[in-house]
Amino acid sequence: MGIDYHIELDRHYYSVPYRYARAQVDVRFTATTVEVFQKGERIASHPRSHLKGRHTTQEVHLAPAHQEVAGWNAQRFLDWAAKVGPQTQAAIEQVFAARVHPQQGYRTALGILRLAKTHGENRLEAACQRALQLDAVTYRTIASLLKHGLERKAPTPTQATLPADHANVRGSEYYH
């Protein structure tokens, strides 16, 4: 189990009670149900979901007042990101803002920040800036930008703009 008291099954994440964070569990699943066991006792049950990269979280599984799980919390990731640079910090803030519960963003934030080990902090900062410009702040996007060296290239314009005065622009008078 990961740092956010969710288990992964087919790239979907299911919550377990917070007290089982980092515990070894067994998972039994069917086409419609996911059950999680610890030492033979069922500790969680969820309807099966096939949405990749998403979370199924039960409120009763959350720690009281969202307390930190094994020392991990959103501020820890934000502080780490700030050491890389402001674009990385903004990207990690967006990761957490896009989730219902901050704990659901821990895996993504950790994955993004670990990209600095392989590619360096300067490249990660540039990739986060590019991902923010594209409004596509995900681990996959940032990793792909770094893999293909696209963080260094200027974004290509996606929409051609026509001059305001153009032969094919009729204006409001045409429609009255």
C-alpha positions in Angstrom: 0.0 0.0 0.0 1.2 3.5 -0.8 1.6 6.6 1.2 -2.0 7.8 0.9 -3.9 4.8 2.3 -5.1 3.7 -1.1 -4.4 0.4 -2.8 -3.9 0.2 -6.5 -5.8 -2.2 -8.7 -5.6 -1.9 -12.5 -4.4 1.7 -12.1 -7.4 2.7 -10.0 -7.0 3.6 -6.4 -9.3 2.3 -3.6 -9.2 3.6 0.0 -8.7 1.6 3.1 -9.0 2.8 6.7 -6.1 5.1 7.5 -4.8 3.0 10.3 -3.8 0.4 7.7 -1.6 2.8 5.8 1.5 0.9 4.7 0.2 -2.4 6.0 0.3 -5.5 3.8 -3.1 -6.4 2.6 -4.8 -8.9 0.4 -7.2 -7.9 -2.4 -10.1 -10.0 -3.8 -12.0 -8.6 -6.7 -14.7 -9.5 -9.2 -16.1 -7.6 -12.2 -18.2 -5.5 -9.8 -16.6 -5.5 -6.4 -13.2 -4.9 -4.8 -12.6 -6.2 -1.2 -9.5 -5.6 0.9 -8.4 -7.9 3.7 -5.8 -7.7 6.4 -5.0 -10.9 8.3 -8.2 -12.5 7.0 -10.5 -9.7 8.1 -12.3 -7.5 5.5 -11.3 -3.9 6.1 -12.8 -2.3 3.0 -15.2 -3.0 0.2 -15.8 -0.8 -2.9 -17.7 -1.0 -6.2 -15.2 -1.8 -9.0 -14.2 1.1 -11.2 -12.2 0.9 -14.4 -11.3 4.6 -14.6 -7.5 4.8 -14.8 -5.6 7.1 -12.4 -8.8 7.9 -10.4 -9.6 7.3 -6.7 -12.5 5.7 -4.9 -12.4 7.0 -1.4 -14.8 6.4 1.5 -15.0 9.3 4.0 -14.9 6.9 6.9 -11.4 5.7 5.8 -9.9 9.2 6.1 -7.8 10.1 9.2 -9.5 12.4 11.6 -9.2 16.0 10.3 -7.1 14.6 7.4 -4.1 14.2 9.7 -0.8 13.3 8.1 -0.2 9.7 7.1 3.2 8.5 8.1 4.6 12.0 8.0 3.4 12.8 4.5 1.2 15.9 4.0 0.5 18.4 1.2 2.7 21.0 2.8 5.7 18.7 2.7 5.2 18.2 -1.0 4.7 22.0 -1.6 7.9 22.8 0.4 9.8 20.2 -1.7 8.4 21.7 -4.9 9.3 25.2 -3.8 13.0 24.2 -3.5 12.9 23.1 -7.2 11.2 26.4 -8.3 8.0 28.4 -8.5 6.7 26.6 -11.6 7.1 23.2 -9.9 5.4 24.6 -6.8 2.5 25.9 -8.9 2.2 22.5 -10.6 2.0 20.6 -7.3 -0.5 23.1 -6.0 -2.7 22.4 -9.1 -2.3 18.6 -8.4 -3.8 19.1 -4.9 -6.4 21.5 -6.1 -7.8 19.0 -8.6 -8.4 16.4 -5.9 -11.3 16.0 -3.5 -8.9 15.0 -0.7 -5.2 16.1 -0.7 -4.1 12.5 0.0 -5.3 11.6 -3.5 -2.6 13.8 -5.0 0.3 12.3 -3.0 1.3 9.7 -5.6 1.2 12.2 -8.5 3.1 14.8 -6.5 5.7 12.3 -5.5 6.1 11.0 -9.0 6.5 14.5 -10.4 9.0 15.6 -7.8 11.1 12.4 -8.3 11.5 13.3 -12.0 14.2 15.8 -10.8 16.4 12.8 -9.9 16.5 11.6 -13.5 16.2 14.9 -15.4 17.5 17.6 -13.0 15.7 20.4 -11.3 16.1 22.9 -14.1 14.5 20.6 -16.6 11.7 19.7 -14.2 11.0 23.4 -13.6 10.8 24.0 -17.3 8.5 21.0 -17.9 6.2 22.2 -15.1 6.0 25.6 -16.7 5.1 24.1 -20.0 2.5 21.7 -18.4 1.0 24.7 -16.7 0.8 26.6 -20.0 -0.8 23.6 -21.6 -3.2 23.2 -18.7 -2.1 19.6 -18.5 -0.4 19.1 -15.1 -0.2 15.4 -14.8 2.6 13.0 -14.1 2.3 11.5 -17.6 2.4 14.9 -19.3 5.4 16.2 -17.4 7.3 12.9 -17.8 6.6 12.9 -21.5 7.7 16.5 -21.9 11.0 15.5 -20.2 11.4 12.3 -22.1 11.1 14.0 -25.5 12.9 17.2 -24.5 9.8 19.3 -25.2 10.2 21.4 -22.1 12.8 23.4 -24.0 10.7 24.1 -27.1 8.3 27.0 -27.3 4.6 25.9 -27.6 3.2 25.9 -31.1 0.2 28.2 -31.7 -2.9 26.1 -31.7 -5.3 28.6 -33.2 -4.8 30.9 -36.1 -6.0 34.4 -35.4 -7.6 36.4 -38.2 -7.3 40.2 -38.4 -10.4 42.0 -37.1 -11.0 43.5 -40.5 -11.2 40.7 -42.9 -13.2 40.1 -46.1 -15.0 37.1 -44.6 -16.0 38.9 -41.3 -19.5 40.2 -41.8 -20.0 42.2 -38.6 -23.1 42.6 -36.5 -24.9 44.8 -39.1 -25.2 41.7 -41.4 -27.4 39.9 -38.9 -30.0 42.7 -38.4 
